[in-house]
Structure formats: C-alpha cells, structure tokens
Amino acid sequence: MTSAKNLPPGTPKIWSWGGPPADARHGPPGSLGPTEEILFELCRDLPQCGTTKPLSLRLYVILYNLIHWHVSQLPWTQKRKDWLRFLYVTEEREKGKTMQEACAAVAKRLADGEIVNGIKGEPSPAAAGKEMVKKSYQSVMRSLPVEQRPRRTRKRKTKKS
C-alpha cells in the first residue's frame, strides 16, 4: 500500500490518510479518516467547482476517498449483507452457473477474501455458507418488484433416447 510518506517529492497528496483503499469492502488498515488539512482544502475548493470551473481530478479523487472511508465505517447490517450476497449471486448466474454453483462460488468468495492488487483481503463480514447465501438471495428477490427481478433462465431438459 502506498503511504503519503513514501511518495516521491512533488507528488500531490491524493491519498493523504494512509494510501489507496485496500479493497472494496474495507478501508485502509488503521485508517483514522481524512486530515484537517484535506477537509480544509475540500471546504475551500468545492464551492468554486461546477459553475465557475470543473471539478479537478485531484479534488474528485479526494472526494472519492472521503466517501469510501466513510462508507467503510458503516456497520454491516443484515440488509447490507443480503444485498452484497444477492449482487454476487446475480453476477455468478450471469456467467451461466446454476443456482447451487453460484451460491457455492459466492460463499467461497466471501469467506476467502478477494485478492486486490496482489494482496489477499480478509473474509467479508457478509461471509456465510451456501445455504445462507441462497436464503439472502431469495429474500432480496422477494423484496423486489416483479419488473425489477432478473429474468429466470432454465436449461431445457433433453429427452433421453
């Protein structure tokens, strides 16, 4: 992980609070949030963006990291776990896997932790067995309006001769 202290001289301090995010689920280890300097910079530059000048890449990255850090601090509710499992199962189903195969793959993916930038992550707080993954998927499916549910596809059974 790149730290602001290890950057070459003259490099902007984009990742001022500990480097880029470790992965999509967790903030950087030991992350204490943005510094007062970064928050001051945001308060100073943000009101000028949009109408008088476009949002700079630097400011965009700082805002992205601030939002990512904040989201990583939120507690894992059951609803959040269910939705993550639902999204992963839907992704696996789109690859052509059966429901059983998709649930098993998602259970393994969540329990093993994902590899991001060559670093193996920790198990997700949403980790569960394949039956619980399936129950979460079905729970979210029932909560969706019919028109928003993914289409169900079934393989046709071939007649045995």
MITIGU-349014 format. One record per residue: x, y, z of N, C-alpha, C, O in turn. Coordinates in steps of 0.1 Angstrom, whole numbers, plus 5000, padded with zeros to 4 digits. Each point is the difference from the previous one (the first is absolute). Layout:
BEGIN
XYZXYZXYZXYZ...
***
This chain:
BEGIN
500849885000499250125000500950125000501050015007498650094985500850134999499650095011498850025003502250035004499750095011500450144995500950024992498550095014500350134996501550035004500650094993499949845017501450035004501049944989501150055000498549854993500949934990499950054986500749954991498550165007499950054986501250084996500750065009499749944978501150084995499750155003498950045000502250045001499850145003499250064988500249974989498950125015499250074990498749934996499250064993500649825012498849934996498850055009500250025012498750014982498950055008499549905011500149884997499550175014499649915011498549964998499150055007500749864983498649964997499549915010498950005005501949905000499749905009500550045014500849935006498850194999500650055012499749935013500750025009498449894991499749935013500349854999499249925004502050054991500449865001500249934987500349885000499450184988500249934988498749964994498950025005501249924983498749964993499349895007500649935008498150064990499249905007500549864997500449974989499649955022500549864999499149924991500549924992498250095009499149934991498650075001499950105007499249854987498650065000499249995013499150075002501349845006499249985012500650075013499250045009502149984991500650055012500850124997500650014989499550085020500950124999501449955003500349895003500750204995501449975003500149965015499350055008501649854995500149955013500550125009500950084996498549945015500350115010499650134995500550105004498649914986499650134994499350085011499149965006501450164995499450095010499250114993499550095007500349904980499350104993500850114994501350005002498150104992500850114993500650095011499450015011501650064985500750095009499250144999499250024991501050065019499450135000500450084987499350084995502049905001500550074989499249974987499650094992500149785006499249964989498650055000499450054990499949945022498750055002499950164997499150044994501950035011500150144997500150034985499450094995501449834998500250014986498749984993499750074990499549835014498749974994499150115002499350054991500650015021499150115003500450124992499150084997502249945001500450124992499749984985499650104994500749795001499949984985498749964995499750034988499549895020498849954994499050104996499349984990500450135018499050104996500350064986499150044993502249965003500350064987499849914988500050044989499849835014499849904989498650004995499150045007500849924980498649994994499650124992499949984988499950135018499650124993501150084994500050044988501149985019501150084995501149924994500650054991499649835014501149924995499649855002499349975010501249944981499749865002500749945012501050055005498549845000500649925011501349944996500149934990501050115016501349954997500149855003499349955009501749984984500249865003500449985015499649915006501350184998500549995014498850015010499949925009499250174989498950025009499049894999499549955010500449994978499149894998500549885008499349935007502050044992500649895007499950025015499849905007500550224998499850025014498649985005499849945010499250104982498649985004499749855000499349955008501249984981499749864999500649935012499349915006501950124998500649945012499350035013499949915009499650214992499350045012498749925001499649955011499750044978498749925000500349855002499349945008501850014986500349865002500449985015499549905006501250195000500449985014498750005009499949925009499250184988498850015008499249874999499549955010500350004978499249884998500649885007499349925005502050074995500749895006499850005015500249905007499450224999499850015014498649965004499749985012499450004979498649975003499949855005500849924995498350055014499949875005499349914989499350054992501149825009499449904990498649965006500049925009499050134985498649965004499749874992500749974990498249965014499649884993499650034986500249934991499250195007499550044987501250024991500049964988501050105017501250034992500749864996500549994988499649925021500549874997499249934990500549944990498250065011499149944990500250054986500049934991500150215008500150064987501449964994500049984988501050025020501349964994500049864995500549974989498949945019499949864995499149994988500349934990498650155009499150004989500850044987499949944990500950175011500750054989501049904995500249984988500549965021501049904996499449884994500549944990498350015015499449894994499550034986500149924991499350205008499550044987501250014990499849964988501350095016501250004992500449864995500449984988499649935021500449864997499049934991500349934991498450105011498949954992500250054985499749924991500750205008500250064986501149934993500050004988500949945019501149924994499549864995500849934994497950045009499549874996500049895010499749894997500650145016500049905010498649975005499150095000500749795005498749975006499950075014501050055005497949955001499850075013500949935010500750075008499449804993500949935009501450044998500850035010499749974978501450034997500350155003501050035006498050064991500250145003500150025015500950085005498249865003500050025014501349945006500650075009499949824987501249945004501250104997500950025008499150034980501150094996500050135008501150055004497750004999499950135008500449975014500750085006498949815000500449965014501549995001500650055009500149894981501449995000500750144998500950035007498550054984500650134997499950095012501050075003497949935005499950085012500849955011500650085008499649794993500749945012501550014998500850035009499749964978501450004997500650155000501250025003497950074994500650144998500550014986500549904995499350224999500450024987501550044999500550065009500149924980501350044997500050134992499550004989501050115017500050134994501450055000500750015010499750034978501450054998501049905006501150045006498749834992500949905005500049975014500849925005498350145003499949995014498749935004498950044996501249845011498849935004499350085011500650035010498149994988499350085010499449905011500249884999499250195011499449925011498749954995499450054991500149855016498649954997499050115002500150095009498949914983499050115000499149985012499849895005499750225001499049985011498749944995499249955008500650044979498849934994500349864997499149934994502050015011500349864997499049915007499550035011500149874982499049905004500149874992500750004990498649905015500049884992499150014988499250104999500849804992499350014988498550005002499350074992500249875018498550005003499650145004498950054997501950025012499750135004500150104989499250094999501749894992500150094988498849984992499550104995500049785003498849984992498850065007499150064993500849935020498850075007500150154999499050064999502250005002500150144998499650044986499350104998501149824992499750034986498450004999499550094994499949815011498649984999499250115007499050054996501650005016499450105008500050134992499050084999502149964994500150124992499149994988499350094997500649794997499149984988498650035004499350064992500349895019498650025005499750155002498850044999502250035005499850145004499950094987499650125001500949834988500050084987498649994993499449905001500250214993498850004991500349904989501149984996497949964999500149894990500850054988500849934994498950195001500750054988501550035002500750024990499749995023501550025002500749875003501350015001498149885000500749885003500749954987499550014989501749935013500749944989499249894994499349935006500850064981499249894993500649875004501249985001497949935000500449865004500149924987499250004991502049945008500249914988500249865005500749985010498749934983500149865004500549924988499750034988501249885014500549914990498949904996499449945009500450054978499049904996500549865002501249974997498049955008500449855001499949944987498950014993502149925003499949924988499549875002500249935010499050024980499449875001501149894998500850014991499149895018501049894999499449904990498849965001502049994990499649914991500449865004499749904992
***
